[in-house]
């Protein structure tokens, strides 16, 4: 192709480009008549003759407002700035996206605010409302929309599966019954927004037989009576036969004297709630494990039983 031919082609392209550019005096009307105006509210021409959102009125008349709640103008586009606009949108009626967040309408029951990440997983308080993180749905409390809750959720751990008043609570005894709090701590009854242990459950539990935790204190199984401690397996094994602060401990050397740890490894003196060897300073392998009022019901002893 000759240089003359190249020049002719360039002239034709330049003419076509000029024809495609919007004429300044016609740009305003051209934008108003465009599909972008009806769809996105881009009804006014900017300095570069491009169609942009010029006002809230542009957005209010657009499909973006009717369908998606994007009824306010910001930085040349339509955005969702008010809960009321989202509540009136088709997305709200169809999918529950009725609240304005970061320029879009969202379903808060399916949303996690970045500021609430730390309280969301363990407590289900996932969405910021009135200046605090709150739980708004079972999904928040269970960590999933599935019937089986996420293992680290408030529902799975504590039986708190229902959102009520901005926090997770048990919806029924059934929520408590499937939780770790019930399996490990016998807190299987729903009461006052929590899963709690009952006197009947504690008396029938392994916590009673092994640890003497046959009563209830603050919704949990606890050792409240010396008689219950004396009947426990830990009393016979480790000398923890006296009730103190909700747990069984070695209250005197007499408790230790009748125990297995005294007979077999000479831990016959009570000190700080445990049985130790005569003259022991409280450290070293000859000291029995200290009782823990929140201890599991599995017996742990220096004998390895």
C-alpha positions as CSV (number, residue, x, y, z in Angstrom):
1,X,0.0,0.0,0.0
2,X,1.4,3.4,-1.0
3,X,1.8,6.4,1.4
4,X,-1.0,8.0,-0.4
5,X,-3.3,5.1,0.4
6,X,-2.3,5.3,4.1
7,X,-3.1,9.0,4.1
8,X,-6.6,8.3,2.5
9,X,-7.4,5.7,5.2
10,X,-6.3,8.0,8.0
11,X,-8.5,10.8,6.6
12,X,-11.5,8.5,6.5
13,X,-10.9,7.3,10.1
14,X,-10.6,10.9,11.4
15,X,-13.8,11.9,9.7
16,X,-15.6,8.9,11.3
17,X,-14.2,9.7,14.7
18,X,-15.5,13.3,14.5
19,X,-18.9,12.0,13.6
20,X,-18.9,9.7,16.7
21,X,-18.0,12.3,19.2
22,X,-21.0,13.9,20.9
23,X,-21.7,17.5,20.0
24,X,-21.6,19.8,23.0
25,X,-25.0,21.4,22.5
26,X,-26.7,18.0,21.9
27,X,-24.8,16.0,24.7
28,X,-27.4,16.7,27.5
29,X,-30.3,15.5,25.5
30,X,-28.4,12.6,24.1
31,X,-27.6,11.3,27.6
32,X,-31.1,11.7,28.7
33,X,-32.4,9.6,25.8
34,X,-29.7,6.9,26.4
35,X,-30.3,3.4,27.9
36,X,-27.6,4.3,30.5
37,X,-29.9,7.1,31.8
38,X,-32.8,4.8,32.3
39,X,-30.7,2.0,33.7
40,X,-28.0,3.7,35.7
41,X,-29.1,7.3,36.1
42,X,-26.3,8.6,33.8
43,X,-28.3,11.4,32.3
44,X,-25.9,14.3,32.1
45,X,-22.8,14.9,30.1
46,X,-19.6,15.8,31.9
47,X,-16.8,18.0,30.6
48,X,-15.5,15.1,28.5
49,X,-18.9,14.6,26.9
50,X,-19.4,11.3,28.8
51,X,-22.7,10.5,30.4
52,X,-22.6,10.7,34.2
53,X,-25.0,10.9,37.1
54,X,-25.7,14.6,37.7
55,X,-28.1,14.6,40.6
56,X,-30.2,12.5,43.0
57,X,-33.1,13.0,40.6
58,X,-31.2,11.1,37.9
59,X,-30.8,8.2,40.3
60,X,-34.4,8.3,41.6
61,X,-35.9,7.8,38.2
62,X,-33.5,4.9,37.2
63,X,-33.7,1.2,37.3
64,X,-30.8,1.2,39.7
65,X,-33.0,2.9,42.3
66,X,-36.1,0.8,41.7
67,X,-34.3,-2.5,41.6
68,X,-31.2,-2.1,43.8
69,X,-32.0,0.9,46.1
70,X,-29.2,3.0,44.5
71,X,-31.1,6.3,44.7
72,X,-28.4,8.8,45.7
73,X,-25.8,10.5,43.5
74,X,-22.2,10.3,44.6
75,X,-19.0,10.8,42.5
76,X,-20.9,10.5,39.3
77,X,-22.7,7.2,40.0
78,X,-25.8,6.1,41.8
79,X,-25.3,4.6,45.2
80,X,-27.3,3.1,48.1
81,X,-27.1,5.7,50.9
82,X,-30.3,5.2,52.9
83,X,-32.0,2.1,54.4
84,X,-35.3,3.5,53.3
85,X,-34.2,3.4,49.7
86,X,-33.1,-0.2,50.1
87,X,-36.3,-1.1,51.9
88,X,-38.3,0.1,48.9
89,X,-36.2,-1.8,46.3
90,X,-37.0,-5.0,44.4
91,X,-33.9,-6.6,46.0
92,X,-35.3,-6.1,49.4
93,X,-38.6,-7.7,48.5
94,X,-37.0,-10.6,46.7
95,X,-33.9,-11.3,48.7
96,X,-34.0,-9.4,51.9
97,X,-31.3,-6.9,50.9
98,X,-33.0,-4.0,52.8
99,X,-30.1,-2.2,54.5
100,X,-27.5,0.3,53.0
101,X,-23.9,-0.6,53.5
102,X,-20.9,0.8,51.7
103,X,-23.0,2.0,48.7
104,X,-25.0,-1.2,48.2
105,X,-28.1,-2.8,49.7
106,X,-27.3,-5.9,51.7
107,X,-29.1,-8.5,53.8
108,X,-27.7,-7.9,57.2
109,X,-28.6,-11.4,58.4
110,X,-26.1,-12.8,55.9
111,X,-23.5,-10.1,56.5
112,X,-20.4,-9.8,58.7
113,X,-19.0,-6.3,59.4
114,X,-15.2,-6.2,59.4
115,X,-15.3,-4.4,62.8
116,X,-17.2,-7.4,64.3
117,X,-15.0,-10.3,63.1
118,X,-13.6,-11.0,66.6
119,X,-17.0,-11.3,68.2
120,X,-18.7,-13.0,65.2
121,X,-17.1,-16.5,65.3
122,X,-17.4,-17.3,69.0
123,X,-20.4,-15.2,70.0
124,X,-22.4,-14.7,66.8
125,X,-22.4,-10.9,67.1
126,X,-21.5,-10.1,63.5
127,X,-23.2,-6.9,62.4
128,X,-22.7,-3.3,63.7
129,X,-25.9,-1.8,64.9
130,X,-26.3,1.3,67.2
131,X,-22.6,1.3,67.7
132,X,-22.2,-2.3,68.9
133,X,-21.8,-5.7,67.3
134,X,-25.1,-7.7,67.3
135,X,-26.5,-11.1,66.2
136,X,-29.4,-10.8,63.8
137,X,-29.9,-14.3,62.5
138,X,-29.4,-18.0,63.2
139,X,-26.7,-17.9,60.5
140,X,-24.8,-15.5,62.7
141,X,-25.2,-17.8,65.8
142,X,-24.5,-21.0,63.9
143,X,-21.8,-19.8,61.6
144,X,-23.7,-21.3,58.6
145,X,-27.0,-21.6,56.9
146,X,-26.8,-25.4,57.1
147,X,-28.8,-27.3,59.7
148,X,-25.5,-28.5,61.4
149,X,-23.8,-25.5,63.0
150,X,-20.1,-24.7,62.5
151,X,-18.0,-26.4,65.2
152,X,-16.6,-23.1,66.5
153,X,-19.9,-21.2,66.6
154,X,-21.9,-20.1,69.6
155,X,-24.5,-22.6,68.6
156,X,-22.2,-25.7,68.5
157,X,-20.2,-24.7,71.6
158,X,-22.8,-23.2,74.0
159,X,-26.2,-24.1,72.4
160,X,-26.9,-20.4,71.6
161,X,-28.5,-20.9,68.2
162,X,-31.2,-18.2,68.0
163,X,-30.7,-14.5,67.5
164,X,-32.8,-12.4,70.0
165,X,-32.3,-8.9,71.2
166,X,-29.0,-8.6,69.3
167,X,-27.4,-11.7,71.0
168,X,-27.4,-15.4,70.6
169,X,-29.6,-17.4,73.0
170,X,-30.9,-21.0,73.0
171,X,-34.2,-21.3,71.2
172,X,-35.0,-24.5,73.1
173,X,-33.6,-27.3,75.3
174,X,-32.9,-29.1,71.9
175,X,-30.4,-26.4,71.1
176,X,-28.6,-27.0,74.4
177,X,-28.7,-30.8,74.1
178,X,-26.6,-30.8,70.9
179,X,-24.0,-28.4,72.3
180,X,-20.5,-29.1,73.8
181,X,-21.8,-27.3,77.0
182,X,-24.2,-30.2,77.4
183,X,-21.9,-33.0,76.4
184,X,-19.0,-31.8,78.5
185,X,-20.6,-29.7,81.2
186,X,-24.1,-31.2,81.5
187,X,-25.6,-27.7,80.7
188,X,-28.5,-29.1,78.8
189,X,-31.5,-26.9,79.7
190,X,-32.4,-23.6,78.2
191,X,-33.1,-20.9,80.8
192,X,-32.9,-17.1,80.8
193,X,-30.9,-16.9,77.5
194,X,-28.3,-19.6,78.4
195,X,-27.8,-23.3,78.6
196,X,-27.6,-24.4,82.2
197,X,-27.2,-27.5,84.3
198,X,-30.1,-28.8,86.5
199,X,-29.8,-30.4,89.9
200,X,-31.1,-33.7,88.5
201,X,-28.7,-33.7,85.6
202,X,-25.7,-33.0,87.8
203,X,-26.6,-35.7,90.3
204,X,-26.9,-38.3,87.5
205,X,-23.7,-37.1,85.8
206,X,-20.1,-38.5,85.7
207,X,-19.1,-35.1,87.2
208,X,-20.9,-36.1,90.4
209,X,-19.5,-39.7,90.5
210,X,-16.0,-38.7,89.7
211,X,-15.5,-35.2,90.9
212,X,-18.3,-34.8,93.5
213,X,-19.9,-32.0,91.5
214,X,-23.5,-33.0,92.3
215,X,-25.0,-29.6,92.9
216,X,-25.6,-26.5,90.8
217,X,-24.0,-23.1,91.1
218,X,-24.3,-20.3,88.5
219,X,-25.8,-22.8,86.0
220,X,-23.0,-25.3,86.2
221,X,-22.4,-28.5,88.1
222,X,-20.4,-27.8,91.3
223,X,-19.3,-29.4,94.5
224,X,-21.3,-27.9,97.2
225,X,-21.4,-30.6,99.9
226,X,-18.6,-32.5,101.7
227,X,-20.8,-35.6,101.6
228,X,-20.8,-35.5,97.8
229,X,-17.0,-35.1,97.7
230,X,-16.5,-38.0,100.0
231,X,-18.5,-40.2,97.7
232,X,-16.5,-39.3,94.6
233,X,-13.8,-41.3,92.9
234,X,-11.3,-38.5,93.3
235,X,-11.7,-38.5,97.0
236,X,-10.7,-42.1,97.2
237,X,-7.9,-41.7,94.7
238,X,-6.4,-38.3,95.5
239,X,-7.9,-37.3,98.8
240,X,-10.0,-34.4,97.5
241,X,-12.8,-34.9,99.9
242,X,-13.8,-31.4,101.1
243,X,-16.0,-29.0,99.1
244,X,-14.5,-25.6,98.5
245,X,-15.3,-22.9,95.9
246,X,-17.4,-25.3,93.8
247,X,-14.7,-28.0,93.7
248,X,-13.5,-30.9,95.9
249,X,-10.1,-30.4,97.4
250,X,-7.9,-31.9,100.1
251,X,-9.2,-30.0,103.1
252,X,-7.0,-31.8,105.7
253,X,-4.3,-34.4,106.0
254,X,-7.0,-36.8,107.2
255,X,-8.5,-36.5,103.7
256,X,-5.1,-37.5,102.2
257,X,-4.5,-40.3,104.7
258,X,-7.3,-42.4,103.5
259,X,-6.5,-41.9,99.8
260,X,-4.7,-44.1,97.2
261,X,-2.0,-41.5,96.6
262,X,-1.1,-41.7,100.3
263,X,-1.0,-45.5,100.5
264,X,0.9,-46.0,97.2
265,X,3.2,-42.9,96.8
266,X,3.2,-41.4,100.3
267,X,1.4,-38.2,99.4
268,X,-0.3,-37.9,102.8
269,X,-0.2,-34.2,103.8
270,X,-2.8,-31.7,102.7
271,X,-1.3,-28.4,101.4
272,X,-3.1,-25.8,99.3
273,X,-6.0,-28.2,98.5
274,X,-3.9,-31.1,97.3
275,X,-2.0,-34.1,98.9
276,X,1.7,-33.8,99.0
277,X,4.6,-35.8,100.5
278,X,5.8,-35.1,104.0
279,X,8.1,-32.0,104.0
280,X,7.3,-31.4,100.3
281,X,7.6,-27.7,99.3
282,X,4.8,-27.9,96.7
283,X,7.0,-28.5,93.6
284,X,8.3,-31.6,91.9
285,X,6.9,-34.9,90.9
286,X,5.8,-36.0,94.4
287,X,3.0,-33.3,94.3
288,X,-0.5,-34.4,93.2
289,X,-2.2,-32.3,90.5
290,X,-4.0,-29.3,91.9
291,X,-7.8,-29.5,91.8
292,X,-9.5,-27.3,89.3
293,X,-13.1,-26.3,89.8
294,X,-13.5,-26.2,86.0
295,X,-11.7,-29.5,85.5
296,X,-13.1,-32.1,83.2
297,X,-14.6,-35.2,84.7
298,X,-11.8,-37.5,83.4
299,X,-9.6,-38.6,86.4
300,X,-6.0,-37.5,86.2
301,X,-3.7,-38.8,88.9
302,X,0.0,-39.3,89.5
303,X,-0.6,-43.0,89.1
304,X,-1.7,-42.6,85.5
305,X,-5.2,-44.1,86.2
